[in-house]
Amino acid sequence: FFFSSRRRHTRCALVTGVQTCALPICFPVTIQAINLHMGFVDFTRVRILNIILEGRVTVTDIYTTLDILQTKASRHLMLLRKYGLVKFAKEGKEVYYYITPRYRNFVEQNLSLINDSRLSLDRTLLLKS
């Protein structure tokens, strides 16, 4: 549930564990904070952020490196743009995506917390292409 105030929203969630009772947790959350963290909810988006962190890349670079459909890559890029983590620049017919400079450190710090061999493999594949 979200309760609106002028600048902040409070989110009340119900956290349950296995064979434990439910504990209500309420904490102040800004919409911007929620959007930033939504970029890390899906592992495909995490992999895309990891690739874009290397520099400006096209949709083609992304879907060929990650071996996913072009439509899936475009959908995730649209969401990352919506969340404010990624921006794009058009140069002729090509569209290049890059991490929003304001959130570059945020993305780097969050990616450093994820221990998955696929992330380093994705970067290696991107550099080879």
Secondary structure as UniProt FT lines:
FT   STRAND          2..4
FT   STRAND          9..15
FT   TURN            18..19
FT   STRAND          23..29
FT   HELIX           31..38
FT   TURN            39..41
FT   HELIX           43..52
FT   TURN            53..54
FT   HELIX           59..66
FT   HELIX           70..83
FT   STRAND          86..91
FT   TURN            92..93
FT   STRAND          94..99
FT   HELIX           101..103
FT   HELIX           104..112
FT   HELIX           117..128
//
